[in-house]
Amino acid sequence: MKDKSAYIFTETLNLYQHSGIKGVTMDDVAKKLSISKKTLYKYVSDKVDLIEKCLFFDFERKTKEFDIIISESKNAIDEISDMVKVFSYMIKTYYPVILNELEIYYPEIHEKIEIREMERVYNLLKSNFIKGKQQKLYRQNIDCDLIAKMFIIFYFSRIDNEIVSCRDFANPEALKEFFSYHLYASCTEKGFQALAKI
């Protein structure tokens, strides 16, 4: 049952990534999965339930990826470097397509996902900054809480005007530049030596 639901949510997410959310019907999903709608309705109650379950399934899947990174990284700099790769992949794949429609057509789901995402990103980064200080890779006077919150503002900003637009930052290159800026401002001499190896 669990494997079947994982298959349904994975394939449906792939469909959303290519076609968006709004235009994909339950018939489209059933056809894509080569199952009947009756079978599909054993796992979800309606389209809104399917969208929400797909996104939370993906959230948990990504959380496990971050857990693996944390457990396998040699140090805080390797850890944050690998995290940036996952964040970049997330931005490059479904985020531009799915999140825009989610915000417009399914605002309640969007809000739930965004709050959980903010919590996850905040906790990941704050833990990384604390670890980096403990490992003498980051400066001891860094305010871990404040820097993590600064990143939340950067990552989830809704500013959009003639001077600056959040769309300018919704790409992997901007994300990498932001983290490079952070690391070069935060590292100790020992940290720069670790950074040079990446």
C-alpha positions as CSV (number, residue, x, y, z in Angstrom):
1,M,0.0,0.0,0.0
2,K,2.8,2.4,0.9
3,D,4.8,1.6,-2.2
4,K,1.7,2.1,-4.3
5,S,1.0,5.5,-2.8
6,A,4.6,6.5,-3.3
7,Y,4.3,5.5,-7.0
8,I,1.1,7.5,-7.4
9,F,2.5,10.6,-5.7
10,T,5.8,10.5,-7.6
11,E,4.3,10.1,-11.0
12,T,1.6,12.7,-10.3
13,L,4.3,15.2,-9.3
14,N,6.1,14.5,-12.5
15,L,2.9,15.2,-14.4
16,Y,2.4,18.5,-12.4
17,Q,6.0,19.5,-13.2
18,H,5.4,19.2,-16.9
19,S,1.8,20.3,-17.2
20,G,1.2,22.5,-14.1
21,I,-1.5,21.7,-11.5
22,K,-4.6,23.5,-12.6
23,G,-5.0,21.8,-15.9
24,V,-4.3,18.3,-14.7
25,T,-7.6,16.4,-14.0
26,M,-8.1,13.2,-12.1
27,D,-8.7,11.5,-15.4
28,D,-5.3,12.7,-16.6
29,V,-3.7,11.3,-13.5
30,A,-5.4,7.9,-13.8
31,K,-4.4,7.7,-17.4
32,K,-0.8,8.6,-16.7
33,L,-0.7,5.9,-13.9
34,S,-2.5,3.3,-16.0
35,I,-5.0,2.8,-13.2
36,S,-8.7,3.4,-12.9
37,K,-10.1,6.4,-11.1
38,K,-11.7,4.1,-8.6
39,T,-8.3,2.8,-7.6
40,L,-7.0,6.4,-7.5
41,Y,-9.8,7.3,-5.1
42,K,-8.7,4.6,-2.7
43,Y,-5.7,6.8,-1.9
44,V,-7.1,10.3,-2.2
45,S,-10.6,11.9,-1.7
46,D,-10.4,14.5,-4.5
47,K,-8.0,16.6,-6.6
48,V,-7.2,19.0,-3.7
49,D,-6.4,16.0,-1.5
50,L,-4.2,14.6,-4.2
51,I,-2.3,17.9,-4.6
52,E,-1.7,18.2,-0.9
53,K,-0.6,14.6,-0.4
54,C,1.8,14.8,-3.4
55,L,3.4,17.9,-2.1
56,F,3.8,16.7,1.5
57,F,5.1,13.4,0.2
58,D,7.8,15.3,-1.8
59,F,8.5,17.5,1.3
60,E,9.2,14.3,3.4
61,R,11.3,12.9,0.6
62,K,13.4,16.0,0.4
63,T,13.7,16.1,4.2
64,K,15.2,12.6,4.1
65,E,17.7,13.8,1.6
66,F,18.8,16.6,3.9
67,D,19.0,14.1,6.8
68,I,21.4,11.9,4.7
69,I,23.5,15.0,3.9
70,I,23.8,15.9,7.6
71,S,24.7,12.4,8.6
72,E,27.3,11.9,5.8
73,S,29.0,15.3,5.6
74,K,32.5,15.7,6.9
75,N,32.0,19.2,8.1
76,A,29.6,22.2,8.1
77,I,31.0,23.6,4.8
78,D,30.6,20.3,2.9
79,E,27.1,20.0,4.4
80,I,25.9,23.4,3.3
81,S,27.5,22.9,-0.2
82,D,25.4,19.7,-0.6
83,M,22.3,21.4,0.7
84,V,22.7,24.2,-1.9
85,K,22.7,21.5,-4.6
86,V,19.4,20.1,-3.3
87,F,17.9,23.6,-3.0
88,S,19.1,24.4,-6.6
89,Y,17.5,21.2,-7.9
90,M,14.2,22.1,-6.2
91,I,14.2,25.6,-7.7
92,K,15.1,24.2,-11.2
93,T,12.5,21.5,-11.2
94,Y,8.9,21.9,-9.9
95,Y,9.1,25.2,-8.0
96,P,8.6,27.6,-10.8
97,V,5.8,25.6,-12.4
98,I,3.9,24.3,-9.4
99,L,4.3,27.0,-6.7
100,N,3.0,29.9,-8.9
101,E,-0.2,28.0,-9.6
102,L,-0.4,26.8,-6.0
103,E,-0.3,30.3,-4.7
104,I,-3.1,31.5,-7.1
105,Y,-5.5,28.5,-7.2
106,Y,-4.8,26.6,-3.9
107,P,-3.7,29.3,-1.4
108,E,-4.4,27.2,1.7
109,I,-2.1,24.4,0.5
110,H,0.5,26.9,-0.6
111,E,0.5,28.5,2.9
112,K,0.8,25.1,4.6
113,I,3.7,24.1,2.4
114,E,5.4,27.4,2.7
115,I,5.3,27.5,6.5
116,R,6.7,24.0,6.7
117,E,9.4,24.8,4.2
118,M,10.4,28.0,6.1
119,E,10.7,25.9,9.3
120,R,12.8,23.3,7.6
121,V,15.1,25.8,5.9
122,Y,15.5,27.8,9.1
123,N,16.3,24.8,11.2
124,L,18.7,23.3,8.6
125,L,20.6,26.6,8.3
126,K,20.7,27.5,12.0
127,S,22.0,24.0,12.8
128,N,24.6,24.3,10.1
129,F,25.8,27.7,11.4
130,I,26.0,26.3,15.0
131,K,28.0,23.3,13.7
132,G,30.3,25.5,11.7
133,K,31.1,27.6,14.8
134,Q,31.7,24.5,16.9
135,Q,34.1,23.2,14.2
136,K,35.9,26.6,14.1
137,L,35.0,26.9,10.4
138,Y,32.7,30.0,10.9
139,R,33.4,33.1,12.9
140,Q,32.5,32.8,16.6
141,N,30.6,36.1,16.6
142,I,28.0,35.1,13.9
143,D,24.4,35.4,15.1
144,C,23.2,32.0,13.8
145,D,19.5,32.8,14.4
146,L,19.7,36.1,12.6
147,I,21.6,34.8,9.6
148,A,19.1,31.9,9.2
149,K,16.2,34.4,9.3
150,M,18.0,36.5,6.7
151,F,18.1,33.6,4.4
152,I,14.3,33.0,4.9
153,I,13.7,36.6,3.8
154,F,15.9,36.1,0.7
155,Y,14.4,32.7,-0.2
156,F,10.7,33.5,0.4
157,S,10.6,37.2,-0.5
158,R,7.5,38.5,-2.4
159,I,9.0,41.9,-3.4
160,D,8.3,42.7,-7.0
161,N,8.7,46.2,-8.3
162,E,10.7,48.2,-10.8
163,I,13.8,48.2,-8.6
164,V,13.9,44.6,-7.5
165,S,11.9,41.5,-8.2
166,C,11.8,38.2,-6.3
167,R,11.9,36.5,-9.7
168,D,15.5,37.7,-10.1
169,F,16.5,35.4,-7.3
170,A,14.3,32.3,-8.2
171,N,17.1,30.5,-9.9
172,P,20.0,28.2,-8.9
173,E,22.7,30.8,-9.9
174,A,21.3,33.4,-7.5
175,L,21.1,30.9,-4.7
176,K,24.7,29.8,-5.2
177,E,25.8,33.4,-5.3
178,F,24.0,34.1,-2.0
179,F,25.6,31.2,-0.3
180,S,29.1,32.1,-1.6
181,Y,28.5,35.6,-0.2
182,H,27.6,34.1,3.1
183,L,30.5,31.7,3.3
184,Y,33.1,34.2,2.3
185,A,31.7,36.6,5.0
186,S,31.5,33.8,7.6
187,C,34.5,31.6,7.3
188,T,37.6,31.5,9.5
189,E,41.0,30.7,8.1
190,K,40.3,27.0,8.8
191,G,36.9,27.5,7.0
192,F,38.6,29.0,3.9
193,Q,40.8,26.0,3.7
194,A,37.8,23.6,3.8
195,L,36.0,25.9,1.3
196,A,39.0,25.7,-1.1
197,K,38.6,21.9,-1.3
198,I,35.1,22.2,-2.8
